[in-house]
């Protein structure tokens, strides 16, 4: 499967993309729930009209402005907490 050409503003919100053994996408995990328009954009890129395996680490919904103001802190804190768990 070819690499997806995900727009950077959406890709920035994605924590992980899980794949099946055949390299097809099985799940997209974002930091916060993706808005419907961004989900639709990803579904279109996947070329899988019935894809619905979206998940998020946090359940709160935030605006793009909030995300842009806090994304670096959120990513750093989350990575630090994961590192502490592994230690």
C-alpha distances in whole Angstrom, upper triangle without the diagonal:
4,7,9,12,14,18,20,22,20,18,21,22,19,20,17,13,13,10,11,11,8,6,7,9,13,15,16,19,21,24,26,25,23,25,25,24,21,20,20,18,15,15,15,12,10,11,13,16,18,16,19,18,19,22,24,26,29,30,32,31,32,32,30,33,34,30,31,34,33,29,30,33,31,28,30,32,29,28,32,32,29,31,34,33,31,35
4,6,9,12,15,17,20,18,16,19,21,18,19,17,14,14,12,14,14,12,9,9,11,15,16,16,19,21,24,26,25,23,25,24,23,20,19,19,17,14,15,14,11,10,12,14,17,19,17,20,19,20,22,24,26,29,30,32,31,31,31,28,31,32,29,29,32,31,28,29,31,30,27,29,32,29,28,31,32,30,31,34,33,32,35
4,6,9,12,14,17,15,12,16,17,15,16,14,11,13,12,14,15,13,10,10,11,14,15,14,17,18,21,23,23,20,22,22,21,18,17,18,15,13,14,14,10,10,13,15,18,19,17,19,18,18,20,22,23,26,28,29,28,28,28,25,28,29,25,25,29,28,24,25,28,26,23,26,28,26,24,28,29,27,28,31,31,29,32
4,6,9,11,14,12,10,14,15,13,15,13,11,13,12,15,17,15,12,11,10,14,14,12,15,16,19,20,20,17,19,19,17,14,14,14,11,9,11,11,7,7,10,12,15,17,15,17,16,16,18,19,22,24,25,27,25,25,24,22,25,26,23,23,26,26,22,23,26,25,22,25,27,25,24,28,29,26,28,32,31,30,33
4,6,9,12,10,9,13,14,13,16,15,13,16,16,19,21,19,15,14,14,17,16,14,17,17,19,21,20,17,18,18,16,13,14,14,11,9,12,11,7,10,12,15,17,19,17,19,19,18,20,21,23,25,26,27,25,24,23,20,23,25,21,21,25,25,21,22,26,24,22,25,27,25,25,28,30,28,29,33,32,32,35
4,6,8,7,6,9,11,10,13,13,12,15,16,19,21,20,16,15,13,16,15,12,14,13,16,17,17,14,15,15,13,10,11,12,9,7,11,10,7,10,13,15,16,18,16,17,16,15,17,17,20,21,22,23,21,20,19,17,20,21,18,18,21,21,18,20,23,21,19,22,24,22,22,26,27,25,27,30,30,30,33
4,6,6,6,9,10,11,14,15,14,18,19,22,25,24,20,19,17,19,18,14,16,14,16,17,17,13,14,15,13,10,12,13,9,9,13,12,10,13,15,17,19,21,18,19,19,17,19,18,20,21,23,22,20,19,17,14,17,19,16,15,19,19,17,18,21,20,19,22,24,23,23,26,27,26,28,31,31,31,34
4,5,5,6,9,10,13,14,14,18,20,23,26,25,21,20,18,20,18,15,15,13,15,16,17,14,15,17,15,12,14,15,12,12,16,16,13,16,19,20,22,23,21,21,20,18,19,18,19,20,22,22,19,18,16,13,15,17,14,12,16,17,14,15,18,17,16,18,21,20,20,23,25,24,25,29,29,29,31
4,6,5,7,9,13,15,15,19,21,25,28,27,23,22,19,21,19,15,15,12,13,13,14,11,12,14,12,10,13,14,12,12,16,16,14,17,20,21,22,23,20,20,20,17,18,16,18,18,19,19,16,14,13,9,12,13,10,10,13,14,11,14,17,16,15,18,20,19,20,23,24,24,26,28,29,29,32
4,5,5,7,11,12,12,16,18,22,24,24,21,19,16,18,15,11,12,9,11,11,11,8,10,12,10,7,9,11,9,9,12,13,12,14,17,18,18,20,17,16,16,13,14,13,15,16,17,17,15,14,13,10,13,14,11,12,15,15,12,15,18,16,15,18,20,18,19,23,23,22,25,27,27,28,31
4,5,5,8,10,10,14,16,19,22,22,18,17,14,16,14,10,11,9,11,12,13,11,13,15,14,10,11,14,11,10,13,14,12,13,17,18,19,20,17,17,16,13,14,13,15,16,18,19,17,16,16,13,16,16,13,13,16,16,12,14,17,15,13,16,19,17,17,21,22,20,22,25,25,25,28
4,6,8,10,12,16,18,22,25,25,21,20,17,19,16,12,12,9,9,11,13,11,14,16,15,12,14,16,14,13,17,18,16,17,21,21,23,23,20,20,18,15,15,13,14,15,17,17,16,14,14,11,13,14,10,10,13,12,9,10,13,12,10,13,16,14,15,18,19,18,20,23,24,24,26
4,7,9,11,15,18,21,24,25,21,20,17,17,14,10,9,6,6,7,9,8,11,14,14,10,11,15,13,12,15,17,16,17,20,20,21,22,18,17,16,12,12,10,11,12,13,13,12,11,12,10,13,12,8,10,13,12,8,11,13,11,10,13,15,13,14,18,18,17,20,22,22,23,26
4,6,7,11,14,18,21,21,18,17,13,14,11,7,6,4,6,8,10,9,12,14,15,11,11,14,13,11,14,16,15,15,18,18,20,20,16,15,13,10,10,9,10,12,14,15,14,14,15,13,16,16,12,13,16,15,11,13,15,12,11,14,15,13,14,17,17,16,19,21,21,21,24
4,7,10,13,17,20,21,18,17,14,14,11,8,6,5,6,9,11,11,15,17,18,15,14,18,17,14,17,19,18,17,21,20,22,22,18,17,14,11,10,8,8,11,14,15,15,16,17,16,18,17,13,15,17,15,11,13,14,11,9,12,13,10,10,14,14,13,15,18,17,18,21
4,6,10,13,16,17,14,14,11,11,8,6,5,7,9,12,13,13,17,18,19,15,14,18,17,13,16,18,16,15,19,18,20,20,16,15,12,11,10,10,10,13,16,18,18,19,20,19,22,21,17,19,21,19,15,16,18,15,12,15,16,13,13,16,16,14,16,19,18,18,21
4,7,10,13,14,11,10,7,8,6,5,6,9,12,14,14,14,17,18,18,15,13,16,15,11,13,16,13,12,15,15,17,17,13,13,10,10,10,11,13,16,18,20,20,21,22,21,24,23,19,21,24,22,18,19,21,18,16,19,20,17,16,20,20,17,20,23,21,21,24
4,7,10,11,9,9,6,6,5,6,8,11,14,16,16,16,19,20,21,18,16,18,18,14,14,17,15,13,16,15,18,17,13,13,10,10,11,13,14,17,19,22,22,23,25,24,27,26,23,24,27,25,21,23,24,21,19,21,22,18,18,21,21,18,20,23,21,20,24
4,7,8,5,5,4,5,7,9,11,15,18,20,19,19,22,22,22,19,17,19,18,15,15,17,15,12,15,14,17,16,13,14,11,13,14,16,18,21,23,25,25,27,28,27,30,29,26,27,30,28,25,26,27,25,22,25,26,22,21,25,24,21,23,26,24,23,27
4,5,5,5,6,6,9,12,14,18,21,23,22,22,24,24,25,22,19,21,21,17,16,19,17,14,16,14,17,16,13,15,12,15,16,19,20,24,25,28,28,30,31,30,34,33,29,31,34,32,28,29,31,28,25,28,29,25,24,28,27,24,26,28,26,25,29
4,5,7,9,10,13,15,18,21,24,26,26,25,28,28,28,25,23,24,24,20,20,21,20,16,18,17,20,19,17,18,16,18,20,22,23,27,28,31,32,33,35,33,37,36,32,34,37,35,31,32,33,31,28,30,31,27,26,29,29,25,27,30,27,26,29
4,6,9,10,13,16,19,22,25,27,26,25,28,27,27,25,22,23,22,19,18,19,17,14,15,15,18,18,16,18,17,19,21,23,25,29,30,33,32,34,35,33,37,37,33,34,37,36,32,33,35,32,29,32,33,30,28,32,31,28,30,33,31,29,32
4,6,9,11,13,16,19,22,24,24,23,25,25,25,22,20,21,20,16,16,17,15,12,14,14,17,17,15,17,15,17,19,21,23,26,28,30,30,31,32,30,33,33,30,31,34,32,28,29,31,29,26,28,30,27,25,29,29,26,27,30,29,27,30
4,6,9,11,15,18,21,23,21,20,23,22,22,19,17,17,17,13,13,14,12,9,11,10,14,13,11,13,12,14,17,19,22,25,26,28,28,29,30,28,32,32,28,30,33,31,28,29,31,28,26,29,30,27,26,30,29,26,28,31,29,28,32
4,6,8,11,14,18,19,18,17,19,18,19,16,14,15,15,11,10,13,11,8,11,9,13,12,9,11,9,11,13,16,18,21,22,24,24,25,26,25,28,28,25,26,29,28,24,26,28,25,23,26,27,23,23,27,26,24,26,29,27,26,30
4,7,10,14,17,18,17,16,19,18,20,17,14,16,16,13,12,15,14,11,13,11,13,12,8,9,7,9,11,14,16,19,20,23,23,25,26,26,29,28,25,27,30,28,25,27,28,25,23,26,26,23,23,26,25,23,25,28,25,25,29
4,6,10,13,14,13,13,16,16,17,15,12,14,15,11,11,15,14,11,14,12,14,12,9,8,5,6,7,10,13,16,16,19,19,21,23,22,26,25,22,24,26,25,21,23,25,21,20,23,23,20,20,23,22,20,23,25,23,23,27
4,6,10,11,10,10,13,14,15,12,10,13,13,9,10,14,13,11,14,13,15,14,10,9,6,5,6,8,11,14,15,17,17,18,19,19,22,21,18,20,23,21,18,20,21,18,17,20,21,17,18,21,21,19,22,24,22,23,26
4,7,9,9,9,13,14,16,13,11,15,15,12,14,17,16,15,18,17,18,17,13,11,8,6,5,5,7,10,12,14,14,16,18,17,20,19,16,18,20,18,15,17,18,15,14,17,17,14,15,18,17,15,19,21,19,20,23
4,5,6,7,11,13,14,11,11,14,14,12,14,17,16,16,19,18,19,19,15,13,11,8,6,5,6,8,10,12,11,12,14,13,16,15,12,14,17,15,12,14,15,12,11,15,15,12,14,17,17,16,19,21,20,21,24
4,7,8,12,15,16,13,13,17,17,15,18,21,20,20,23,22,23,22,19,17,14,11,9,5,5,6,9,10,10,10,13,12,15,13,10,13,14,12,9,12,12,9,8,12,12,9,12,15,14,14,17,19,18,20,22
4,6,9,12,14,12,12,16,16,15,17,20,20,20,23,22,22,21,18,16,14,10,8,5,6,5,6,6,6,7,10,11,13,11,9,12,14,12,10,14,14,10,11,15,14,12,15,18,17,17,20,22,21,23,26
4,6,9,12,10,9,13,14,13,15,18,18,18,21,19,19,18,15,13,12,8,7,5,8,7,6,7,6,8,10,12,15,13,11,15,17,15,14,17,18,14,15,19,18,16,18,21,20,20,23,25,24,25,28
4,6,8,6,6,10,11,10,12,15,15,16,18,17,17,17,14,12,12,8,9,8,11,11,10,10,8,9,10,10,14,13,11,14,17,16,14,17,19,16,16,20,20,18,20,23,22,22,25,27,26,28,31
4,6,5,6,9,10,11,12,14,16,17,19,18,17,17,15,13,14,11,12,11,14,14,12,12,9,9,9,10,13,14,12,15,18,17,16,20,21,18,19,23,23,21,23,26,26,26,29,30,30,31,34
4,5,5,6,9,10,10,12,14,15,16,16,14,14,13,11,13,11,13,13,17,16,15,15,12,13,13,13,17,17,16,18,21,21,20,23,25,22,22,26,26,24,26,29,29,28,31,33,32,34,37
4,5,5,6,9,10,11,12,14,15,15,14,15,14,13,15,13,15,16,19,19,18,17,14,14,13,13,16,18,16,18,21,21,20,23,25,23,23,27,27,25,27,31,30,30,33,35,34,35,38
4,5,5,6,9,10,11,12,14,15,14,15,13,12,13,11,13,13,17,17,16,16,13,14,13,12,15,16,14,16,19,19,17,20,22,20,20,23,24,22,24,27,27,26,29,32,31,32,35
4,5,5,6,9,10,10,12,12,11,12,9,9,10,8,11,12,16,16,16,16,14,15,15,14,18,19,17,18,22,21,19,22,24,21,21,24,25,23,24,28,27,26,29,31,30,31,34
4,5,5,6,9,10,10,10,9,11,10,10,12,11,14,16,19,20,19,20,17,18,17,17,20,21,19,21,24,24,22,25,27,25,24,28,29,26,28,31,31,30,33,35,34,35,38
4,6,5,6,9,10,11,11,13,11,12,14,13,16,17,20,21,21,21,18,18,17,16,20,21,19,20,23,23,21,24,26,24,23,27,28,26,27,30,31,29,32,35,34,34,37
4,5,5,6,9,9,10,12,9,10,11,10,13,15,18,19,19,20,18,19,18,17,21,21,19,20,23,23,20,23,25,23,21,25,26,24,24,28,28,27,29,32,31,31,34
4,5,5,6,6,6,8,6,8,10,10,14,16,20,21,21,22,20,21,21,20,24,24,22,23,27,26,24,26,28,26,24,28,29,26,27,31,31,29,32,34,33,33,37
4,5,5,7,7,10,9,12,14,14,17,19,23,24,24,25,23,23,22,21,25,26,23,24,28,28,25,28,30,28,27,30,32,29,30,33,33,32,34,37,36,36,39
4,5,8,10,12,11,13,14,14,17,19,22,24,24,25,23,24,23,21,25,26,23,23,27,27,24,26,29,27,25,28,30,27,28,31,32,30,32,35,34,34,37
4,5,8,10,8,11,12,13,16,18,21,24,24,25,24,25,24,23,27,27,24,25,29,28,25,27,30,27,25,29,30,27,27,31,31,29,31,34,33,32,36
4,6,9,9,12,14,15,19,21,25,27,26,28,26,27,27,25,29,30,27,28,32,31,28,31,33,30,29,32,34,31,31,35,35,32,35,38,36,36,40
4,6,5,9,11,13,17,20,23,25,25,27,25,27,27,26,30,30,27,29,32,32,29,31,33,30,29,32,33,30,31,34,34,31,34,37,35,35,39
4,6,9,12,13,17,20,24,25,24,26,24,26,26,25,29,30,27,29,33,32,29,32,34,31,30,34,34,31,32,36,35,33,36,39,37,37,41
4,6,9,12,15,19,22,24,23,25,23,26,26,26,30,30,28,30,33,32,30,32,34,31,30,33,34,31,31,35,34,32,35,37,35,35,39
4,6,8,12,15,19,21,20,22,21,23,24,24,27,27,25,27,30,29,26,29,30,27,26,30,30,27,28,31,30,28,31,34,32,32,36
4,6,9,13,16,18,17,19,18,21,22,22,26,25,23,25,28,27,25,27,29,25,24,28,28,25,26,29,28,26,30,32,30,30,34
4,7,10,13,16,15,18,18,20,22,22,25,25,22,25,27,25,23,25,26,23,22,25,25,22,23,26,25,23,26,28,26,27,30
4,7,11,12,12,15,14,16,18,18,22,21,18,21,24,22,19,22,23,19,19,22,22,19,20,24,23,21,24,26,24,25,29
4,7,9,9,12,13,15,17,18,21,19,17,20,22,20,18,20,21,17,17,20,19,16,18,21,19,18,21,23,21,22,26
4,6,7,9,10,12,15,16,18,16,14,17,19,16,14,17,17,13,13,17,16,13,15,18,16,16,19,21,19,21,24
4,7,9,11,13,16,17,19,16,14,17,18,15,13,15,15,11,11,14,13,10,12,15,13,12,16,17,16,18,21
4,6,8,10,14,15,17,14,12,16,17,14,13,15,14,11,12,15,13,11,14,16,14,14,18,19,18,20,23
4,6,9,13,15,17,15,14,17,18,16,15,18,17,14,15,18,16,14,18,20,17,18,22,22,21,23,26
4,6,10,13,14,11,11,15,16,14,14,17,16,13,15,18,16,15,19,20,19,20,23,23,23,25,28
4,7,10,12,10,10,13,14,13,13,17,17,14,16,19,18,17,20,22,21,22,25,26,26,28,30
4,7,8,6,7,10,11,10,11,15,14,12,15,18,17,17,20,22,21,22,25,26,26,28,31
4,5,5,6,9,10,11,11,15,16,14,16,19,19,19,22,24,24,25,27,29,29,31,33
4,5,5,6,9,10,10,13,15,14,15,18,19,19,21,23,24,24,27,29,29,31,33
4,5,5,6,9,10,13,14,14,16,18,19,19,22,24,24,26,28,29,30,32,34
4,6,5,6,8,11,11,11,13,16,16,17,19,21,21,23,25,26,27,29,31
4,5,5,5,9,10,9,11,13,14,14,16,19,19,20,22,24,25,27,28
4,6,6,8,10,10,11,14,15,16,17,19,21,22,24,25,27,28,30
4,6,8,9,10,12,13,14,16,18,19,20,22,23,25,26,28,29
4,6,5,6,9,10,11,12,14,15,16,18,20,21,23,24,26
4,5,5,6,8,10,10,12,14,15,16,18,20,21,22,24
4,5,5,6,8,10,11,12,14,15,16,18,20,21,22
4,6,5,6,8,10,10,12,14,15,16,18,20,21
4,6,5,6,8,10,11,12,14,15,17,18,20
4,6,5,6,8,10,11,12,14,15,17,18
4,5,5,6,9,10,10,12,14,15,16
4,5,5,6,9,10,10,12,14,15
4,5,5,6,9,10,11,13,14
4,5,5,6,9,10,11,12
4,5,5,6,9,10,10
4,5,5,6,9,10
4,5,5,6,9
4,5,5,6
4,5,5
4,6
4
